[in-house]
Amino acid sequence: MKKPAALLFTLSLLLPMVFAPAFAAGGNSAVEQLLGHPAAPSAAEFQAPEPVLIPLKPSARDLQPGNSILPVIEDRGRVEAILELVALISRGGPFPFKEDHKPFKNREGLLPAQPLGFYKEYTLLVPKNSSRELVIGGVLYHLPPSYGVRGCERLVVGGGEIVYYSPTHYKDFIRLTIVP
């Protein structure tokens, strides 16, 4: 070949005429024929996937009342008091003490670390004749004496949905499951 530049020039003129009808027909058939497989979709053919909606973090009103508690608390009076308090929390109050629904600071560090405001504390008022010994999930707890009107028992709610019961004024925490 004495004139490669002339050959390249001729091919550059002929190739568009050969492939133009295939592209004008709206397909990739010329590319498919050359490559032996379908070409990637064009930008016009590409469809973006549907967006995925992520639910927002629940609020304190998302805590739902229930009919029973797990682990089993072997004191029906306390169970009823806890279920009544959970129902009150789910309604948003009104609460009997100004300290209720205030941030629990987790100073003891017994609950998983969370930003201030994640945990809220509530006073659990139990029947006056309630025992100072309590079995929860097969474990015996000795409750301290009640020195004030609020007593020593608390519920701490985390993120509006995680319920912890402290029968011993923040020395022990038992995570409760409220069963509908």
C-alpha positions as protocol buffer text, in pm:
chain_id: "A"
residue {
  index: 1
  type: MET
  ca { x: 0 y: 0 z: 0 }
}
residue {
  index: 2
  type: LYS
  ca { x: 153 y: 318 z: -114 }
}
residue {
  index: 3
  type: LYS
  ca { x: -106 y: 564 z: 9 }
}
residue {
  index: 4
  type: PRO
  ca { x: -236 y: 467 z: 360 }
}
residue {
  index: 5
  type: ALA
  ca { x: -356 y: 819 z: 425 }
}
residue {
  index: 6
  type: ALA
  ca { x: -583 y: 801 z: 119 }
}
residue {
  index: 7
  type: LEU
  ca { x: -724 y: 467 z: 238 }
}
residue {
  index: 8
  type: LEU
  ca { x: -796 y: 604 z: 586 }
}
residue {
  index: 9
  type: PHE
  ca { x: -962 y: 907 z: 433 }
}
residue {
  index: 10
  type: THR
  ca { x: -1186 y: 687 z: 217 }
}
residue {
  index: 11
  type: LEU
  ca { x: -1283 y: 467 z: 512 }
}
residue {
  index: 12
  type: SER
  ca { x: -1367 y: 771 z: 722 }
}
residue {
  index: 13
  type: LEU
  ca { x: -1610 y: 877 z: 449 }
}
residue {
  index: 14
  type: LEU
  ca { x: -1763 y: 531 z: 396 }
}
residue {
  index: 15
  type: LEU
  ca { x: -1808 y: 411 z: 758 }
}
residue {
  index: 16
  type: PRO
  ca { x: -2063 y: 679 z: 854 }
}
residue {
  index: 17
  type: MET
  ca { x: -2268 y: 594 z: 544 }
}
residue {
  index: 18
  type: VAL
  ca { x: -2267 y: 223 z: 637 }
}
residue {
  index: 19
  type: PHE
  ca { x: -2362 y: 267 z: 1002 }
}
residue {
  index: 20
  type: ALA
  ca { x: -2581 y: 579 z: 985 }
}
residue {
  index: 21
  type: PRO
  ca { x: -2900 y: 391 z: 878 }
}
residue {
  index: 22
  type: ALA
  ca { x: -2870 y: 150 z: 1175 }
}
residue {
  index: 23
  type: PHE
  ca { x: -2831 y: 434 z: 1424 }
}
residue {
  index: 24
  type: ALA
  ca { x: -3104 y: 640 z: 1257 }
}
residue {
  index: 25
  type: ALA
  ca { x: -3343 y: 344 z: 1298 }
}
residue {
  index: 26
  type: GLY
  ca { x: -3314 y: 400 z: 1675 }
}
residue {
  index: 27
  type: GLY
  ca { x: -3122 y: 91 z: 1768 }
}
residue {
  index: 28
  type: ASN
  ca { x: -2778 y: -30 z: 1840 }
}
residue {
  index: 29
  type: SER
  ca { x: -2802 y: -305 z: 1580 }
}
residue {
  index: 30
  type: ALA
  ca { x: -2481 y: -202 z: 1400 }
}
residue {
  index: 31
  type: VAL
  ca { x: -2291 y: -205 z: 1728 }
}
residue {
  index: 32
  type: GLU
  ca { x: -2457 y: -532 z: 1821 }
}
residue {
  index: 33
  type: GLN
  ca { x: -2350 y: -682 z: 1488 }
}
residue {
  index: 34
  type: LEU
  ca { x: -1991 y: -567 z: 1533 }
}
residue {
  index: 35
  type: LEU
  ca { x: -1958 y: -674 z: 1896 }
}
residue {
  index: 36
  type: GLY
  ca { x: -2179 y: -981 z: 1884 }
}
residue {
  index: 37
  type: HIS
  ca { x: -2382 y: -873 z: 2189 }
}
residue {
  index: 38
  type: PRO
  ca { x: -2619 y: -589 z: 2283 }
}
residue {
  index: 39
  type: ALA
  ca { x: -2462 y: -256 z: 2367 }
}
residue {
  index: 40
  type: ALA
  ca { x: -2522 y: -82 z: 2700 }
}
residue {
  index: 41
  type: PRO
  ca { x: -2844 y: 119 z: 2714 }
}
residue {
  index: 42
  type: SER
  ca { x: -2822 y: 482 z: 2616 }
}
residue {
  index: 43
  type: ALA
  ca { x: -2895 y: 759 z: 2865 }
}
residue {
  index: 44
  type: ALA
  ca { x: -3244 y: 794 z: 2717 }
}
residue {
  index: 45
  type: GLU
  ca { x: -3312 y: 422 z: 2774 }
}
residue {
  index: 46
  type: PHE
  ca { x: -3176 y: 411 z: 3130 }
}
residue {
  index: 47
  type: GLN
  ca { x: -3444 y: 414 z: 3405 }
}
residue {
  index: 48
  type: ALA
  ca { x: -3346 y: 522 z: 3755 }
}
residue {
  index: 49
  type: PRO
  ca { x: -3466 y: 291 z: 4035 }
}
residue {
  index: 50
  type: GLU
  ca { x: -3755 y: 401 z: 4253 }
}
residue {
  index: 51
  type: PRO
  ca { x: -3643 y: 591 z: 4565 }
}
residue {
  index: 52
  type: VAL
  ca { x: -3643 y: 401 z: 4894 }
}
residue {
  index: 53
  type: LEU
  ca { x: -3825 y: 578 z: 5177 }
}
residue {
  index: 54
  type: ILE
  ca { x: -3661 y: 544 z: 5519 }
}
residue {
  index: 55
  type: PRO
  ca { x: -3898 y: 587 z: 5815 }
}
residue {
  index: 56
  type: LEU
  ca { x: -3825 y: 868 z: 6058 }
}
residue {
  index: 57
  type: LYS
  ca { x: -3713 y: 796 z: 6413 }
}
residue {
  index: 58
  type: PRO
  ca { x: -4014 y: 725 z: 6633 }
}
residue {
  index: 59
  type: SER
  ca { x: -4134 y: 984 z: 6881 }
}
residue {
  index: 60
  type: ALA
  ca { x: -4234 y: 921 z: 7241 }
}
residue {
  index: 61
  type: ARG
  ca { x: -4594 y: 892 z: 7123 }
}
residue {
  index: 62
  type: ASP
  ca { x: -4501 y: 583 z: 6917 }
}
residue {
  index: 63
  type: LEU
  ca { x: -4480 y: 371 z: 7234 }
}
residue {
  index: 64
  type: GLN
  ca { x: -4794 y: 158 z: 7226 }
}
residue {
  index: 65
  type: PRO
  ca { x: -4994 y: 34 z: 7527 }
}
residue {
  index: 66
  type: GLY
  ca { x: -4994 y: -339 z: 7591 }
}
residue {
  index: 67
  type: ASN
  ca { x: -5155 y: -623 z: 7783 }
}
residue {
  index: 68
  type: SER
  ca { x: -4850 y: -792 z: 7931 }
}
residue {
  index: 69
  type: ILE
  ca { x: -4475 y: -758 z: 7981 }
}
residue {
  index: 70
  type: LEU
  ca { x: -4168 y: -967 z: 7911 }
}
residue {
  index: 71
  type: PRO
  ca { x: -3965 y: -1075 z: 8099 }
}
residue {
  index: 72
  type: VAL
  ca { x: -4231 y: -1197 z: 8340 }
}
residue {
  index: 73
  type: ILE
  ca { x: -4268 y: -983 z: 8652 }
}
residue {
  index: 74
  type: GLU
  ca { x: -4412 y: -1192 z: 8935 }
}
residue {
  index: 75
  type: ASP
  ca { x: -4618 y: -911 z: 9087 }
}
residue {
  index: 76
  type: ARG
  ca { x: -4950 y: -840 z: 8918 }
}
residue {
  index: 77
  type: GLY
  ca { x: -4982 y: -497 z: 9088 }
}
residue {
  index: 78
  type: ARG
  ca { x: -4651 y: -381 z: 8942 }
}
residue {
  index: 79
  type: VAL
  ca { x: -4736 y: -521 z: 8599 }
}
residue {
  index: 80
  type: GLU
  ca { x: -5064 y: -327 z: 8599 }
}
residue {
  index: 81
  type: ALA
  ca { x: -4883 y: -10 z: 8718 }
}
residue {
  index: 82
  type: ILE
  ca { x: -4623 y: -45 z: 8439 }
}
residue {
  index: 83
  type: LEU
  ca { x: -4891 y: -104 z: 8173 }
}
residue {
  index: 84
  type: GLU
  ca { x: -5089 y: 199 z: 8296 }
}
residue {
  index: 85
  type: LEU
  ca { x: -4776 y: 417 z: 8286 }
}
residue {
  index: 86
  type: VAL
  ca { x: -4688 y: 295 z: 7935 }
}
residue {
  index: 87
  type: ALA
  ca { x: -5043 y: 384 z: 7823 }
}
residue {
  index: 88
  type: LEU
  ca { x: -5005 y: 731 z: 7981 }
}
residue {
  index: 89
  type: ILE
  ca { x: -4669 y: 782 z: 7806 }
}
residue {
  index: 90
  type: SER
  ca { x: -4824 y: 676 z: 7474 }
}
residue {
  index: 91
  type: ARG
  ca { x: -5095 y: 943 z: 7521 }
}
residue {
  index: 92
  type: GLY
  ca { x: -4834 y: 1208 z: 7605 }
}
residue {
  index: 93
  type: GLY
  ca { x: -4945 y: 1261 z: 7966 }
}
residue {
  index: 94
  type: PRO
  ca { x: -5041 y: 1443 z: 8180 }
}
residue {
  index: 95
  type: PHE
  ca { x: -4783 y: 1311 z: 8423 }
}
residue {
  index: 96
  type: PRO
  ca { x: -4823 y: 1335 z: 8802 }
}
residue {
  index: 97
  type: PHE
  ca { x: -4473 y: 1466 z: 8876 }
}
residue {
  index: 98
  type: LYS
  ca { x: -4275 y: 1754 z: 8725 }
}
residue {
  index: 99
  type: GLU
  ca { x: -3972 y: 1522 z: 8697 }
}
residue {
  index: 100
  type: ASP
  ca { x: -4160 y: 1290 z: 8460 }
}
residue {
  index: 101
  type: HIS
  ca { x: -4089 y: 1310 z: 8086 }
}
residue {
  index: 102
  type: LYS
  ca { x: -3761 y: 1491 z: 8158 }
}
residue {
  index: 103
  type: PRO
  ca { x: -3430 y: 1379 z: 8005 }
}
residue {
  index: 104
  type: PHE
  ca { x: -3263 y: 1093 z: 8189 }
}
residue {
  index: 105
  type: LYS
  ca { x: -2891 y: 1166 z: 8193 }
}
residue {
  index: 106
  type: ASN
  ca { x: -2768 y: 806 z: 8239 }
}
residue {
  index: 107
  type: ARG
  ca { x: -2504 y: 921 z: 8491 }
}
residue {
  index: 108
  type: GLU
  ca { x: -2468 y: 563 z: 8609 }
}
residue {
  index: 109
  type: GLY
  ca { x: -2368 y: 460 z: 8255 }
}
residue {
  index: 110
  type: LEU
  ca { x: -2574 y: 141 z: 8278 }
}
residue {
  index: 111
  type: LEU
  ca { x: -2776 y: 208 z: 7963 }
}
residue {
  index: 112
  type: PRO
  ca { x: -2624 y: 223 z: 7614 }
}
residue {
  index: 113
  type: ALA
  ca { x: -2463 y: 564 z: 7553 }
}
residue {
  index: 114
  type: GLN
  ca { x: -2693 y: 803 z: 7365 }
}
residue {
  index: 115
  type: PRO
  ca { x: -2715 y: 1179 z: 7321 }
}
residue {
  index: 116
  type: LEU
  ca { x: -2883 y: 1377 z: 7598 }
}
residue {
  index: 117
  type: GLY
  ca { x: -3258 y: 1375 z: 7544 }
}
residue {
  index: 118
  type: PHE
  ca { x: -3272 y: 1024 z: 7397 }
}
residue {
  index: 119
  type: TYR
  ca { x: -3383 y: 880 z: 7733 }
}
residue {
  index: 120
  type: LYS
  ca { x: -3683 y: 1013 z: 7929 }
}
residue {
  index: 121
  type: GLU
  ca { x: -3765 y: 910 z: 8285 }
}
residue {
  index: 122
  type: TYR
  ca { x: -4102 y: 844 z: 8445 }
}
residue {
  index: 123
  type: THR
  ca { x: -4213 y: 773 z: 8803 }
}
residue {
  index: 124
  type: LEU
  ca { x: -4369 y: 430 z: 8855 }
}
residue {
  index: 125
  type: LEU
  ca { x: -4620 y: 440 z: 9137 }
}
residue {
  index: 126
  type: VAL
  ca { x: -4692 y: 90 z: 9268 }
}
residue {
  index: 127
  type: PRO
  ca { x: -4965 y: -20 z: 9509 }
}
residue {
  index: 128
  type: LYS
  ca { x: -4880 y: 67 z: 9870 }
}
residue {
  index: 129
  type: ASN
  ca { x: -4882 y: -297 z: 9984 }
}
residue {
  index: 130
  type: SER
  ca { x: -4627 y: -405 z: 9717 }
}
residue {
  index: 131
  type: SER
  ca { x: -4347 y: -633 z: 9832 }
}
residue {
  index: 132
  type: ARG
  ca { x: -3989 y: -508 z: 9869 }
}
residue {
  index: 133
  type: GLU
  ca { x: -3873 y: -829 z: 9701 }
}
residue {
  index: 134
  type: LEU
  ca { x: -3949 y: -879 z: 9336 }
}
residue {
  index: 135
  type: VAL
  ca { x: -3884 y: -1162 z: 9091 }
}
residue {
  index: 136
  type: ILE
  ca { x: -3831 y: -1053 z: 8729 }
}
residue {
  index: 137
  type: GLY
  ca { x: -3749 y: -1318 z: 8471 }
}
residue {
  index: 138
  type: GLY
  ca { x: -3649 y: -1558 z: 8748 }
}
residue {
  index: 139
  type: VAL
  ca { x: -3410 y: -1308 z: 8914 }
}
residue {
  index: 140
  type: LEU
  ca { x: -3478 y: -1186 z: 9268 }
}
residue {
  index: 141
  type: TYR
  ca { x: -3441 y: -810 z: 9330 }
}
residue {
  index: 142
  type: HIS
  ca { x: -3435 y: -650 z: 9677 }
}
residue {
  index: 143
  type: LEU
  ca { x: -3592 y: -308 z: 9647 }
}
residue {
  index: 144
  type: PRO
  ca { x: -3468 y: -17 z: 9859 }
}
residue {
  index: 145
  type: PRO
  ca { x: -3707 y: 157 z: 10095 }
}
residue {
  index: 146
  type: SER
  ca { x: -3922 y: 433 z: 9954 }
}
residue {
  index: 147
  type: TYR
  ca { x: -3804 y: 761 z: 10107 }
}
residue {
  index: 148
  type: GLY
  ca { x: -4029 y: 1001 z: 9921 }
}
residue {
  index: 149
  type: VAL
  ca { x: -4363 y: 1036 z: 9750 }
}
residue {
  index: 150
  type: ARG
  ca { x: -4222 y: 922 z: 9414 }
}
residue {
  index: 151
  type: GLY
  ca { x: -4076 y: 599 z: 9550 }
}
residue {
  index: 152
  type: CYS
  ca { x: -3772 y: 427 z: 9402 }
}
residue {
  index: 153
  type: GLU
  ca { x: -3913 y: 266 z: 9086 }
}
residue {
  index: 154
  type: ARG
  ca { x: -3877 y: 425 z: 8743 }
}
residue {
  index: 155
  type: LEU
  ca { x: -3940 y: 361 z: 8378 }
}
residue {
  index: 156
  type: VAL
  ca { x: -3685 y: 502 z: 8136 }
}
residue {
  index: 157
  type: VAL
  ca { x: -3792 y: 520 z: 7772 }
}
residue {
  index: 158
  type: GLY
  ca { x: -3525 y: 545 z: 7503 }
}
residue {
  index: 159
  type: GLY
  ca { x: -3597 y: 692 z: 7162 }
}
residue {
  index: 160
  type: GLY
  ca { x: -3969 y: 673 z: 7225 }
}
residue {
  index: 161
  type: GLU
  ca { x: -3976 y: 294 z: 7198 }
}
residue {
  index: 162
  type: ILE
  ca { x: -3724 y: 114 z: 7421 }
}
residue {
  index: 163
  type: VAL
  ca { x: -3857 y: 63 z: 7776 }
}
residue {
  index: 164
  type: TYR
  ca { x: -3631 y: 1 z: 8075 }
}
residue {
  index: 165
  type: TYR
  ca { x: -3761 y: -68 z: 8425 }
}
residue {
  index: 166
  type: SER
  ca { x: -3551 y: 24 z: 8726 }
}
residue {
  index: 167
  type: PRO
  ca { x: -3695 y: -127 z: 9044 }
}
residue {
  index: 168
  type: THR
  ca { x: -3390 y: -14 z: 9245 }
}
residue {
  index: 169
  type: HIS
  ca { x: -3368 y: 358 z: 9164 }
}
residue {
  index: 170
  type: TYR
  ca { x: -3117 y: 333 z: 8878 }
}
residue {
  index: 171
  type: LYS
  ca { x: -2899 y: 57 z: 9028 }
}
residue {
  index: 172
  type: ASP
  ca { x: -3054 y: -206 z: 8798 }
}
residue {
  index: 173
  type: PHE
  ca { x: -3223 y: -175 z: 8460 }
}
residue {
  index: 174
  type: ILE
  ca { x: -3436 y: -444 z: 8300 }
}
residue {
  index: 175
  type: ARG
  ca { x: -3531 y: -398 z: 7937 }
}
residue {
  index: 176
  type: LEU
  ca { x: -3902 y: -469 z: 7896 }
}
residue {
  index: 177
  type: THR
  ca { x: -4098 y: -579 z: 7596 }
}
residue {
  index: 178
  type: ILE
  ca { x: -4455 y: -450 z: 7599 }
}
residue {
  index: 179
  type: VAL
  ca { x: -4675 y: -723 z: 7453 }
}
residue {
  index: 180
  type: PRO
  ca { x: -4991 y: -602 z: 7276 }
}
